[in-house]
Amino acid sequence: MTAQDDETPAAHRKPVGFQEIRDEVIDRIQTRVWPQGALLPTELELAAEFGCARATVNRALRELAEQGIVTRKRKGGTRVASTPVKQAKLAITVVRQTIEEMNAAYRYALVSRSLVDCPPWLQARTGIPEGGQVLHLQCMHHADNRPFQFEERWINVAAVPHVAGENFQDIGPNEWLLAEVPFSDAEICFSAVPATGTLADFLAVPAGAPLFQMERTTWFRKNPVTFVRMTFHQGYQMRTAY
């Protein structure tokens, strides 16, 4: 929907509500017309495009800012949030940066990559519809060549179509997704789990050893983006500040 595409005289147009403007802005962000960090047109420009009052545009953008999808600064305009998070209590960090902040050398390795039909348990967990495809990845992250984190991730291809062309040989999905895909909602679960055969092998711990595990699901506009299960080396502690 653009001013160029709509040739209906302004006097005969159906009034545009803030919900329509909000949804159109989200669509443009999701289709990367406006990528993360991009500066949006001004409220006056958007009002002229949609044929509505500036106050209508303002309301739409305020709602998107409250959801963490855009950021707004006085005299600085409105931008697509770089890593949009809705009322986050824990930051979603890049594991490479976490390791480098420990003054350790980071190393990443892709263990497996496969495009599969979404399994029933993941459909129930995330809301991905039956018949949907997901990219299933297993990865290892090392700190000074010692096992740091085993990552198992499923990415909804319908929500991130261009993920099918990424091989993830040189960059981990954690870092790639934060740079490429916005999200508006997240759910995080923490658990203590025993090391199974696979986890014991990759994290170099005895079978049955207690490990810290975090599961996270993210959505964008109620559309599931990814589910990830991250299991950390024995003795790992998570810290946060308020």
C-alpha positions as CSV (number, residue, x, y, z in Angstrom):
1,M,0.0,0.0,0.0
2,T,1.7,3.2,-1.2
3,A,0.7,6.7,-2.2
4,Q,1.9,5.9,-5.8
5,D,-0.2,2.7,-6.0
6,D,-3.4,4.3,-4.7
7,E,-4.9,6.6,-7.3
8,T,-8.2,7.0,-5.5
9,P,-8.9,10.8,-4.9
10,A,-8.2,11.6,-1.2
11,A,-11.8,12.9,-0.8
12,H,-13.2,9.5,-1.7
13,R,-10.8,7.2,0.2
14,K,-12.0,5.2,3.1
15,P,-10.4,6.6,6.3
16,V,-7.3,4.7,7.3
17,G,-7.2,3.6,11.0
18,F,-4.1,3.4,13.1
19,Q,-4.3,-0.5,13.1
20,E,-3.9,-0.5,9.3
21,I,-0.9,1.7,9.5
22,R,0.6,-0.3,12.3
23,D,0.1,-3.6,10.4
24,E,1.6,-2.1,7.2
25,V,4.7,-0.9,9.0
26,I,5.1,-4.4,10.6
27,D,4.7,-5.9,7.1
28,R,7.4,-3.7,5.7
29,I,9.8,-4.5,8.6
30,Q,9.1,-8.2,8.2
31,T,9.7,-8.1,4.4
32,R,12.9,-6.0,5.0
33,V,11.7,-3.0,3.1
34,W,12.8,-1.3,6.3
35,P,15.6,-3.6,7.9
36,Q,16.7,-3.4,11.5
37,G,18.1,0.0,12.3
38,A,16.4,1.7,9.3
39,L,15.0,5.2,9.7
40,L,11.3,5.3,8.9
41,P,9.7,8.2,7.0
42,T,8.5,11.1,9.2
43,E,5.0,11.2,10.6
44,L,4.1,13.9,8.1
45,E,5.4,11.8,5.2
46,L,3.5,8.7,6.4
47,A,0.3,10.7,7.0
48,A,0.5,12.0,3.4
49,E,1.1,8.5,2.0
50,F,-1.8,6.9,3.9
51,G,-4.1,9.9,3.5
52,C,-4.8,10.3,7.2
53,A,-4.1,12.7,10.1
54,R,-0.7,12.8,11.7
55,A,-2.2,11.8,15.0
56,T,-3.3,8.5,13.5
57,V,0.3,7.7,12.4
58,N,1.6,8.8,15.8
59,R,-0.7,6.4,17.6
60,A,0.4,3.5,15.4
61,L,4.1,4.2,15.9
62,R,3.6,4.6,19.7
63,E,2.0,1.2,19.9
64,L,4.9,-0.3,17.9
65,A,7.4,1.4,20.2
66,E,5.6,0.0,23.3
67,Q,6.0,-3.5,21.7
68,G,9.7,-2.9,21.2
69,I,9.5,-3.2,17.4
70,V,10.6,0.4,16.8
71,T,12.5,3.0,18.8
72,R,11.6,6.7,18.9
73,K,13.7,9.7,19.8
74,R,12.8,13.3,20.0
75,K,14.3,15.0,16.9
76,G,15.9,11.7,16.0
77,G,13.0,10.1,14.3
78,T,11.6,6.5,14.4
79,R,13.9,3.5,13.7
80,V,13.4,-0.2,13.4
81,A,14.7,-1.6,16.6
82,S,18.1,-3.4,16.2
83,T,17.2,-6.3,18.6
84,P,13.6,-5.6,19.4
85,V,12.6,-7.0,22.8
86,K,9.2,-6.6,24.5
87,Q,9.7,-5.7,28.2
88,A,12.7,-8.0,28.4
89,K,14.1,-8.9,31.8
90,L,17.0,-10.8,30.4
91,A,18.9,-9.6,27.3
92,I,19.2,-12.0,24.4
93,T,22.9,-11.9,23.9
94,V,25.3,-13.2,21.2
95,V,27.2,-16.1,22.6
96,R,30.4,-15.0,20.8
97,Q,30.3,-11.7,22.6
98,T,29.7,-13.5,25.9
99,I,32.8,-15.6,25.4
100,E,34.9,-12.7,24.2
101,E,33.9,-10.6,27.2
102,M,35.4,-13.4,29.3
103,N,38.7,-12.7,27.5
104,A,38.5,-16.1,25.9
105,A,39.0,-17.1,22.3
106,Y,35.7,-18.0,20.6
107,R,35.2,-20.9,18.2
108,Y,32.0,-22.1,16.5
109,A,31.3,-25.4,14.8
110,L,28.2,-26.5,12.9
111,V,27.4,-30.1,13.9
112,S,24.3,-30.8,11.7
113,R,21.9,-28.9,9.5
114,S,18.6,-30.3,8.0
115,L,15.4,-29.0,6.6
116,V,12.5,-31.1,8.1
117,D,8.8,-31.1,8.6
118,C,7.9,-29.5,12.0
119,P,7.6,-32.3,14.5
120,P,4.3,-32.4,16.5
121,W,5.9,-31.5,19.8
122,L,7.3,-28.3,18.3
123,Q,3.9,-27.5,16.7
124,A,2.3,-27.7,20.1
125,R,5.2,-25.7,21.7
126,T,5.4,-22.8,19.3
127,G,2.2,-22.7,17.2
128,I,3.9,-23.6,13.9
129,P,1.0,-25.0,11.8
130,E,1.0,-28.7,10.7
131,G,2.9,-29.2,7.5
132,G,5.3,-26.3,8.2
133,Q,9.0,-26.8,7.6
134,V,11.7,-25.9,10.0
135,L,15.5,-25.7,9.7
136,H,17.0,-27.9,12.4
137,L,20.5,-27.0,13.5
138,Q,22.9,-28.4,16.1
139,C,26.0,-26.3,16.9
140,M,28.9,-26.1,19.4
141,H,30.4,-23.0,20.9
142,H,33.8,-23.2,22.5
143,A,35.8,-20.9,24.8
144,D,39.6,-21.3,24.5
145,N,38.9,-24.6,22.8
146,R,36.8,-25.9,25.8
147,P,33.2,-26.8,25.3
148,F,31.0,-23.8,26.4
149,Q,27.5,-24.4,24.9
150,F,25.7,-27.0,22.8
151,E,22.9,-25.3,20.8
152,E,20.0,-27.1,19.2
153,R,17.7,-24.9,17.3
154,W,14.6,-25.0,15.0
155,I,13.8,-22.0,12.7
156,N,10.4,-21.6,11.2
157,V,11.0,-21.3,7.4
158,A,7.7,-19.6,6.8
159,A,8.6,-16.8,9.1
160,V,12.2,-16.5,7.8
161,P,12.2,-17.7,4.2
162,H,15.7,-16.6,3.4
163,V,17.1,-18.8,6.2
164,A,16.9,-21.8,3.7
165,G,19.8,-20.3,1.8
166,E,22.1,-19.9,4.8
167,N,24.5,-22.8,5.4
168,F,25.6,-21.6,8.9
169,Q,29.1,-22.9,8.4
170,D,30.8,-19.6,9.4
171,I,28.2,-17.9,11.7
172,G,26.0,-19.3,14.4
173,P,22.2,-19.1,14.2
174,N,22.1,-17.1,17.4
175,E,24.2,-14.3,15.9
176,W,22.6,-14.5,12.5
177,L,19.0,-14.3,13.7
178,L,19.7,-11.3,16.0
179,A,21.1,-9.4,13.0
180,E,18.5,-10.5,10.4
181,V,15.1,-11.0,12.0
182,P,13.1,-8.8,14.4
183,F,11.0,-10.3,17.1
184,S,8.3,-8.9,19.4
185,D,7.8,-11.6,22.1
186,A,9.9,-14.2,23.8
187,E,9.4,-17.0,26.3
188,I,12.3,-18.4,28.3
189,C,12.5,-21.5,30.5
190,F,15.5,-22.6,32.7
191,S,16.2,-26.1,33.8
192,A,18.7,-28.4,35.4
193,V,19.1,-31.5,33.2
194,P,21.3,-34.6,33.4
195,A,23.9,-35.1,30.7
196,T,22.6,-37.6,28.1
197,G,24.9,-39.4,25.7
198,T,24.9,-36.6,23.2
199,L,25.3,-33.8,25.7
200,A,27.9,-35.7,27.7
201,D,29.9,-36.2,24.5
202,F,29.8,-32.7,23.2
203,L,30.2,-30.9,26.6
204,A,32.9,-33.4,27.7
205,V,31.3,-34.3,31.0
206,P,30.4,-37.7,32.6
207,A,27.0,-39.2,31.7
208,G,24.3,-38.0,34.2
209,A,26.3,-34.9,35.2
210,P,24.0,-31.9,36.1
211,L,23.9,-29.2,33.4
212,F,22.2,-25.8,33.1
213,Q,19.8,-25.6,30.2
214,M,17.8,-22.7,28.7
215,E,15.0,-23.0,26.2
216,R,13.8,-19.9,24.4
217,T,10.9,-19.3,21.9
218,T,10.6,-16.1,20.0
219,W,7.7,-14.8,18.0
220,F,7.2,-11.8,15.6
221,R,3.6,-10.5,15.4
222,K,2.4,-13.8,16.9
223,N,4.2,-15.7,14.2
224,P,6.7,-18.2,15.7
225,V,10.3,-17.5,14.6
226,T,12.5,-19.9,16.4
227,F,12.8,-22.4,19.3
228,V,16.3,-23.0,20.8
229,R,17.6,-25.3,23.5
230,M,21.0,-24.2,24.8
231,T,22.9,-26.4,27.2
232,F,26.0,-25.0,29.0
233,H,29.2,-26.5,30.3
234,Q,29.2,-27.9,33.8
235,G,29.4,-25.2,36.4
236,Y,28.0,-22.5,34.2
237,Q,26.3,-19.6,36.0
238,M,23.9,-17.0,34.5
239,R,24.1,-13.5,35.8
240,T,22.0,-10.4,35.3
241,A,21.9,-6.8,36.6
242,Y,19.0,-4.6,37.5
